[in-house]
């Protein structure tokens, strides 16, 4: 049985919350020096990218409503397959700039999907 698209949006939001919690109070330099925080953050970004990959395949209309969805999947692929090329500065930038926007869009889409099924 296929999972409901809302489950994938929840996965994204939970992973984003974990990233936010892991990096709360840190600056970029502190982030860069902590392998544990970097590893956990990158793992959560991989989960986000994997969830979006499934959404793209199973619900193209929903995926189209997520800005930069393709870039997020590409970022997941970089983190997964090209770890030597991962830039801590780029990951930090994604945490600071892109993650809040993704959370905003996924929260809105989840709300819309919940309204459709009520």
Z-matrix of the N, CA and C atoms (Angstrom, degrees):
N
C 1 1.447
C 2 1.528 1 109.09
N 3 1.319 2 115.97 1 134.73
C 4 1.459 3 121.37 2 -179.90
C 5 1.528 4 110.64 3 -76.90
N 6 1.309 5 114.33 4 142.21
C 7 1.464 6 119.27 5 175.89
C 8 1.526 7 109.88 6 -71.92
N 9 1.289 8 115.26 7 148.20
C 10 1.459 9 122.50 8 175.02
C 11 1.539 10 108.25 9 -65.33
N 12 1.330 11 118.27 10 142.13
C 13 1.470 12 120.40 11 178.79
C 14 1.531 13 112.93 12 -56.85
N 15 1.325 14 116.14 13 -28.14
C 16 1.463 15 119.49 14 178.15
C 17 1.524 16 111.76 15 -62.21
N 18 1.323 17 116.35 16 -31.38
C 19 1.468 18 119.45 17 179.25
C 20 1.532 19 110.47 18 -64.14
N 21 1.333 20 116.82 19 -38.28
C 22 1.463 21 120.17 20 179.08
C 23 1.520 22 110.91 21 -70.09
N 24 1.322 23 117.05 22 -38.13
C 25 1.463 24 119.66 23 175.76
C 26 1.528 25 110.37 24 -63.82
N 27 1.325 26 116.64 25 -38.83
C 28 1.467 27 120.26 26 175.70
C 29 1.524 28 111.08 27 -63.98
N 30 1.331 29 116.96 28 -40.87
C 31 1.473 30 119.97 29 176.79
C 32 1.527 31 110.69 30 -58.06
N 33 1.325 32 115.97 31 -43.26
C 34 1.466 33 121.38 32 179.52
C 35 1.527 34 109.76 33 -62.70
N 36 1.305 35 116.87 34 -46.69
C 37 1.461 36 120.30 35 -178.72
C 38 1.526 37 112.27 36 -65.93
N 39 1.325 38 117.39 37 -37.27
C 40 1.465 39 120.54 38 177.10
C 41 1.524 40 111.11 39 -67.01
N 42 1.330 41 116.94 40 -41.43
C 43 1.469 42 120.35 41 178.29
C 44 1.530 43 110.40 42 -65.41
N 45 1.323 44 116.45 43 -40.28
C 46 1.466 45 120.43 44 177.91
C 47 1.529 46 110.60 45 -63.41
N 48 1.313 47 117.04 46 -40.44
C 49 1.469 48 120.74 47 178.08
C 50 1.530 49 110.72 48 -64.20
N 51 1.323 50 116.84 49 -37.99
C 52 1.468 51 120.60 50 177.97
C 53 1.531 52 110.74 51 -65.40
N 54 1.326 53 116.75 52 -40.75
C 55 1.465 54 120.64 53 177.42
C 56 1.524 55 109.74 54 -63.02
N 57 1.307 56 115.88 55 -45.76
C 58 1.467 57 120.76 56 -179.93
C 59 1.527 58 110.73 57 -60.03
N 60 1.321 59 116.45 58 -44.12
C 61 1.467 60 120.25 59 179.66
C 62 1.529 61 111.43 60 -66.04
N 63 1.326 62 116.81 61 -41.42
C 64 1.474 63 120.57 62 -177.85
C 65 1.520 64 112.78 63 -67.54
N 66 1.333 65 116.88 64 -27.83
C 67 1.460 66 120.08 65 -175.25
C 68 1.534 67 113.02 66 -107.17
N 69 1.319 68 116.95 67 1.88
C 70 1.472 69 120.42 68 -179.42
C 71 1.526 70 110.30 69 -58.14
N 72 1.310 71 115.19 70 131.05
C 73 1.460 72 120.27 71 177.03
C 74 1.514 73 115.27 72 79.49
N 75 1.322 74 117.64 73 0.25
C 76 1.463 75 120.68 74 -179.59
C 77 1.518 76 110.23 75 -95.29
N 78 1.317 77 115.81 76 153.50
C 79 1.454 78 120.38 77 167.51
C 80 1.524 79 107.22 78 -106.77
N 81 1.316 80 116.51 79 175.64
C 82 1.459 81 119.92 80 -175.08
C 83 1.527 82 112.30 81 -60.30
N 84 1.311 83 117.62 82 -39.94
C 85 1.464 84 120.59 83 -178.29
C 86 1.532 85 111.11 84 -66.10
N 87 1.316 86 116.63 85 -42.49
C 88 1.468 87 120.31 86 177.73
C 89 1.523 88 110.10 87 -64.45
N 90 1.324 89 115.98 88 -41.27
C 91 1.459 90 120.40 89 176.09
C 92 1.527 91 110.02 90 -57.67
N 93 1.302 92 116.87 91 -48.01
C 94 1.469 93 122.30 92 -177.00
C 95 1.529 94 111.74 93 -61.12
N 96 1.331 95 117.33 94 -33.82
C 97 1.470 96 120.97 95 -176.52
C 98 1.525 97 113.21 96 -82.63
N 99 1.321 98 118.23 97 -11.82
C 100 1.465 99 120.38 98 -176.36
C 101 1.523 100 111.14 99 -104.48
N 102 1.310 101 116.31 100 101.50
C 103 1.461 102 120.07 101 179.50
C 104 1.528 103 111.08 102 -61.98
N 105 1.304 104 116.82 103 -38.30
C 106 1.464 105 120.42 104 -179.20
C 107 1.532 106 111.04 105 -61.79
N 108 1.318 107 117.27 106 -46.06
C 109 1.461 108 120.58 107 179.43
C 110 1.525 109 110.12 108 -66.94
N 111 1.327 110 117.37 109 -43.49
C 112 1.471 111 119.74 110 178.37
C 113 1.522 112 110.71 111 -59.66
N 114 1.305 113 116.84 112 -45.82
C 115 1.471 114 120.96 113 -178.26
C 116 1.525 115 111.41 114 -62.92
N 117 1.308 116 116.77 115 -45.57
C 118 1.467 117 119.03 116 -178.90
C 119 1.528 118 110.70 117 -67.19
N 120 1.314 119 116.51 118 -38.90
C 121 1.459 120 120.49 119 178.66
C 122 1.521 121 110.98 120 -64.22
N 123 1.311 122 116.65 121 -46.74
C 124 1.466 123 120.34 122 179.60
C 125 1.518 124 110.69 123 -62.74
N 126 1.318 125 118.20 124 -38.21
C 127 1.467 126 121.52 125 177.94
C 128 1.530 127 110.76 126 -61.85
N 129 1.316 128 116.93 127 -42.06
C 130 1.462 129 120.19 128 179.18
C 131 1.523 130 111.21 129 -67.48
N 132 1.334 131 117.82 130 -36.57
C 133 1.463 132 120.16 131 175.20
C 134 1.532 133 110.59 132 -65.09
N 135 1.315 134 117.38 133 -34.37
C 136 1.470 135 120.85 134 176.45
C 137 1.529 136 109.75 135 -63.99
N 138 1.327 137 116.89 136 -41.93
C 139 1.468 138 120.39 137 177.22
C 140 1.524 139 110.28 138 -61.71
N 141 1.324 140 117.25 139 -43.57
C 142 1.462 141 121.35 140 178.45
C 143 1.529 142 110.16 141 -58.87
N 144 1.324 143 116.50 142 -47.95
C 145 1.457 144 120.35 143 -179.27
C 146 1.516 145 112.85 144 -64.55
N 147 1.311 146 116.43 145 -38.07
C 148 1.467 147 120.00 146 178.75
C 149 1.525 148 110.82 147 -67.31
N 150 1.315 149 117.07 148 -41.28
C 151 1.471 150 120.28 149 177.62
C 152 1.525 151 110.33 150 -62.15
N 153 1.324 152 116.87 151 -41.63
C 154 1.462 153 119.80 152 178.85
C 155 1.525 154 111.71 153 -67.39
N 156 1.311 155 116.27 154 -34.28
C 157 1.469 156 120.03 155 177.49
C 158 1.526 157 110.63 156 -61.34
N 159 1.316 158 116.28 157 -42.25
C 160 1.463 159 120.52 158 178.36
C 161 1.526 160 110.32 159 -67.42
N 162 1.318 161 117.28 160 -43.31
C 163 1.469 162 121.06 161 178.70
C 164 1.528 163 109.71 162 -60.21
N 165 1.328 164 117.39 163 -42.77
C 166 1.473 165 121.33 164 -179.92
C 167 1.520 166 110.95 165 -59.29
N 168 1.303 167 116.92 166 -38.81
C 169 1.461 168 121.78 167 -177.53
C 170 1.532 169 111.90 168 -77.21
N 171 1.329 170 116.70 169 -39.46
C 172 1.455 171 120.10 170 -172.56
C 173 1.529 172 114.59 171 -95.11
N 174 1.329 173 116.50 172 -24.28
C 175 1.461 174 119.47 173 -176.55
C 176 1.535 175 109.21 174 -145.31
N 177 1.324 176 117.03 175 74.85
C 178 1.471 177 121.03 176 -177.21
C 179 1.525 178 113.90 177 -56.45
N 180 1.320 179 117.97 178 -33.38
C 181 1.465 180 120.61 179 178.92
C 182 1.525 181 111.05 180 -64.04
N 183 1.306 182 116.09 181 -44.21
C 184 1.463 183 120.88 182 178.00
C 185 1.529 184 110.34 183 -65.81
N 186 1.312 185 116.15 184 -43.60
C 187 1.465 186 120.29 185 179.77
C 188 1.527 187 111.04 186 -60.68
N 189 1.318 188 117.11 187 -39.05
C 190 1.470 189 121.21 188 -179.83
C 191 1.531 190 111.96 189 -62.70
N 192 1.308 191 117.26 190 -22.20
C 193 1.462 192 121.14 191 -179.61
C 194 1.528 193 112.69 192 -84.25
N 195 1.316 194 117.08 193 -1.05
C 196 1.470 195 121.15 194 -179.34
C 197 1.526 196 108.60 195 -104.50
N 198 1.332 197 117.00 196 107.70
C 199 1.469 198 119.38 197 -179.39
C 200 1.529 199 111.50 198 -59.54
N 201 1.299 200 115.26 199 139.64
C 202 1.466 201 123.35 200 178.08
C 203 1.528 202 113.08 201 62.50
N 204 1.325 203 116.45 202 23.53
C 205 1.464 204 119.84 203 -179.83
C 206 1.521 205 112.58 204 -55.35
N 207 1.330 206 116.95 205 -45.14
C 208 1.472 207 120.57 206 -179.57
C 209 1.525 208 111.06 207 -63.85
N 210 1.332 209 117.31 208 -39.52
C 211 1.467 210 120.49 209 179.48
C 212 1.528 211 111.18 210 -66.75
N 213 1.321 212 116.32 211 -34.22
C 214 1.466 213 119.99 212 178.55
C 215 1.527 214 109.96 213 -66.53
N 216 1.324 215 116.66 214 -41.44
C 217 1.465 216 120.28 215 177.01
C 218 1.530 217 109.58 216 -64.42
N 219 1.325 218 117.07 217 -42.20
C 220 1.470 219 120.25 218 177.30
C 221 1.529 220 111.29 219 -61.63
N 222 1.326 221 116.80 220 -37.82
C 223 1.464 222 121.62 221 177.44
C 224 1.522 223 109.79 222 -63.72
N 225 1.317 224 116.63 223 -41.82
C 226 1.473 225 121.14 224 175.75
C 227 1.515 226 111.02 225 -58.80
N 228 1.341 227 116.32 226 -42.76
C 229 1.463 228 120.42 227 179.58
C 230 1.523 229 111.03 228 -64.31
N 231 1.318 230 117.42 229 -39.92
C 232 1.457 231 121.37 230 176.89
C 233 1.529 232 110.31 231 -61.29
N 234 1.318 233 116.58 232 -48.86
C 235 1.461 234 120.38 233 -179.49
C 236 1.523 235 112.09 234 -61.41
N 237 1.310 236 115.99 235 -36.19
C 238 1.460 237 121.11 236 -176.27
C 239 1.527 238 113.18 237 -80.14
N 240 1.320 239 116.79 238 -42.89
C 241 1.460 240 120.38 239 -169.34
C 242 1.522 241 115.49 240 -109.52
N 243 1.326 242 116.81 241 -15.22
C 244 1.468 243 119.25 242 -176.13
C 245 1.525 244 110.71 243 -131.85
N 246 1.330 245 115.51 244 51.08
C 247 1.463 246 120.10 245 -173.39
C 248 1.518 247 113.58 246 -57.70
N 249 1.309 248 117.89 247 -26.75
C 250 1.464 249 119.98 248 178.51
C 251 1.528 250 112.37 249 -68.48
N 252 1.315 251 116.70 250 -20.90
C 253 1.460 252 121.60 251 -178.38
C 254 1.528 253 113.24 252 -98.87
N 255 1.329 254 117.51 253 7.14
C 256 1.459 255 120.54 254 -178.91
C 257 1.522 256 109.11 255 -76.10
N 258 1.314 257 115.36 256 126.74
C 259 1.458 258 121.91 257 178.01
C 260 1.526 259 109.24 258 -99.39
N 261 1.318 260 116.47 259 121.53
C 262 1.462 261 120.15 260 178.06
C 263 1.525 262 110.87 261 -59.78
N 264 1.311 263 116.98 262 -33.87
C 265 1.471 264 120.88 263 179.46
C 266 1.534 265 110.12 264 -64.55
N 267 1.328 266 117.04 265 -40.69
C 268 1.471 267 120.17 266 179.14
C 269 1.527 268 110.76 267 -67.94
N 270 1.326 269 116.38 268 -42.65
C 271 1.469 270 119.44 269 178.12
C 272 1.528 271 109.48 270 -61.84
N 273 1.326 272 116.40 271 -45.02
C 274 1.467 273 119.80 272 179.36
C 275 1.534 274 110.57 273 -60.21
N 276 1.318 275 116.02 274 -42.65
C 277 1.465 276 119.95 275 177.59
C 278 1.517 277 111.91 276 -60.94
N 279 1.327 278 116.50 277 -39.46
C 280 1.464 279 120.51 278 178.09
C 281 1.528 280 110.61 279 -64.51
N 282 1.315 281 116.77 280 -37.93
C 283 1.468 282 120.94 281 178.30
C 284 1.530 283 109.94 282 -63.76
N 285 1.316 284 115.51 283 -46.18
C 286 1.459 285 120.79 284 -173.96
C 287 1.524 286 113.37 285 -75.89
N 288 1.335 287 117.16 286 -37.28
C 289 1.462 288 120.77 287 -170.92
C 290 1.524 289 113.61 288 -107.15
N 291 1.315 290 116.62 289 -51.85
C 292 1.463 291 120.94 290 -171.51
C 293 1.522 292 114.12 291 -81.69
N 294 1.320 293 116.80 292 -36.86
C 295 1.465 294 119.84 293 -176.08
C 296 1.536 295 112.69 294 -61.71
N 297 1.326 296 120.01 295 -45.43
C 298 1.477 297 118.51 296 178.12
C 299 1.525 298 113.38 297 -60.17
N 300 1.330 299 117.12 298 -35.70
C 301 1.468 300 120.65 299 178.45
C 302 1.526 301 110.13 300 -67.73
N 303 1.331 302 116.46 301 -42.94
C 304 1.465 303 120.49 302 177.80
C 305 1.525 304 110.54 303 -61.11
N 306 1.309 305 117.08 304 -44.28
C 307 1.470 306 120.91 305 179.22
C 308 1.530 307 110.03 306 -60.25
N 309 1.304 308 116.49 307 -43.81
C 310 1.466 309 120.68 308 179.72
C 311 1.530 310 110.70 309 -59.47
N 312 1.324 311 117.10 310 -47.83
C 313 1.461 312 120.10 311 -178.49
C 314 1.525 313 111.89 312 -67.70
N 315 1.318 314 117.95 313 -42.95
C 316 1.469 315 119.78 314 -179.69
C 317 1.521 316 111.49 315 -66.35
N 318 1.321 317 117.18 316 -36.95
C 319 1.462 318 120.72 317 177.09
C 320 1.521 319 110.22 318 -62.84
N 321 1.319 320 116.72 319 -44.14
C 322 1.462 321 121.46 320 179.26
C 323 1.534 322 110.94 321 -63.87
N 324 1.325 323 116.30 322 -45.63
C 325 1.472 324 120.00 323 -179.25
C 326 1.529 325 110.58 324 -64.14
N 327 1.308 326 116.66 325 -40.82
C 328 1.467 327 120.49 326 178.23
C 329 1.518 328 110.64 327 -62.31
N 330 1.297 329 116.67 328 -41.87
C 331 1.471 330 121.09 329 177.12
C 332 1.525 331 111.02 330 -61.34
N 333 1.333 332 116.31 331 -44.59
C 334 1.469 333 120.35 332 178.86
C 335 1.529 334 111.13 333 -63.02
N 336 1.322 335 117.15 334 -43.37
C 337 1.471 336 120.22 335 179.76
C 338 1.529 337 110.57 336 -64.92
N 339 1.314 338 116.48 337 -38.15
C 340 1.473 339 119.79 338 178.37
C 341 1.521 340 110.73 339 -65.67
N 342 1.322 341 117.96 340 -37.30
C 343 1.463 342 121.27 341 178.53
C 344 1.524 343 111.20 342 -67.75
N 345 1.336 344 115.80 343 -36.43
C 346 1.476 345 120.26 344 179.61
C 347 1.511 346 111.92 345 -64.69
N 348 1.336 347 116.63 346 -32.16
C 349 1.465 348 119.23 347 -176.32
C 350 1.521 349 113.40 348 -94.18
N 351 1.337 350 116.77 349 -3.09
C 352 1.474 351 118.15 350 179.18
C 353 1.496 352 111.46 351 -88.49
